[in-house]
Amino acid sequence: MCICLLVETAEIPLMAPVPLYADDVSLLMVLLDTNPFFWSTASLSFSSFLSHVLAFLNSALLLNQLNQVVVVATGFNSCDYIYDSSSSAAFNQSSPALCTTLLQTLEEFVSKDEQLSTKNEVIGIGSSLLSGSLSMALCYIQRVFRSGPIRPQPRILCLQGSPDGPEQYVAIMNSIFSAQRSMVPIDSCVIGGQHSAFLQQASYITGGVYLKPQQMDGMFQYLSTVFATDLHSRSFLQLPKPAGIDFRASCFCHKNTIDMGYICSVCLSIFCKHHKKCSTCG
């Protein structure tokens, strides 16, 4: 029998400090939002945004010759790796070649992702598959940790414009706690019209940086001054801090964001209304 208790969302403590060194080698996982329904209504065009991102990626690689950059495209229906600076094809590439390779792979990904959509499937902007790209980034980081003696300092940068998808709440929170346990900070740069409650929680729990730029034309300045620095250098900088964090959860029954709800004492599922029997664990 399942007992339901009325609970209110509480703050989650910060993660333990990460051991840092002055000569850190960084592994930067960039999650790039490619949701076409968002970019068709955004104030900044996707091509202009990409120009800022490409300049930022080049600057991150120039900071240390051993730095590694991996880009994961976060589409509306799918996600995939579109660039890896450590691959044999990209290792000796110059800056123009990097841009060409990434743009070609990105174009192929966007075409495949759009083919998975139907015309009547989307209402409004829709959310991108952030949970999938976070999982792919964490899997890649674990693979790097197990593949060689060099253990870089990993961090994840989410360049997100699409609104949160409440149906992804459980998967995203699982990824956040996995990143916290692996001591992987999740940085968030929100370029949409609204703040992202999911990314606010992700950056807070993992010790990352959350930023919502005010001037989209200066995107490269935001990226280079806030997100290009390695974890050791951040202790010497005054990085932006969020004014408030939305810790509200999403119910498992209707996928709505709620302030207060009922939680199953067995499996910890959250519901917006009282249920005699838990629909998750029975």
BELBEL-V425523 format. One record per backbone hydrogen bond with DSSP energy under -1.0 kcal/mol. CO is the residue of the C=O (numbers start at 0). NH is the residue of the N-H. Records with the same first field share a line. If there is no record, write none. Layout:
CO=NH  NH
This chain:
2=264
4=262
6=260
20=23
24=152
25=67
26=154
27=69
28=156
29=71
30=158
31=73
34=38
35=39
37=40
44=48
45=49
46=50
47=51
48=52
49=53
50=54
51=55
52=56
53=57
54=58
55=59
56=60
57=61
58=62
63=66
67=27
68=84
69=29
70=81  82
71=31
72=79
73=33
74=128
77=74
79=72
82=70
83=86
86=90
89=92
93=97
94=98
95=99
96=100
97=101
98=102
99=103
100=104
101=105
102=106
103=107
104=108
105=109
106=110
107=111
108=112
109=113
110=114
113=116
117=120
127=129
128=132
129=133
130=134
131=135
132=136
133=137
134=138
135=139
136=140
137=141
138=142
139=143
140=144
141=145
152=26
154=28
155=186
156=30
157=188
158=32
159=190
164=167
165=168
167=171
168=172
169=173
170=174
171=175
172=176
173=177
174=178
175=179
176=180
177=181
178=183
184=155
186=157
187=210
188=159
195=199
196=200
197=201
198=202
199=203
200=204
201=205
202=207
208=187
210=189
214=217
215=218
217=221
218=222
219=223
220=224
221=225
222=226
229=233
232=235
233=236
236=238
248=257
250=254
255=250
258=8
260=6
261=270
262=4
263=267
268=263
269=251
270=261
277=281
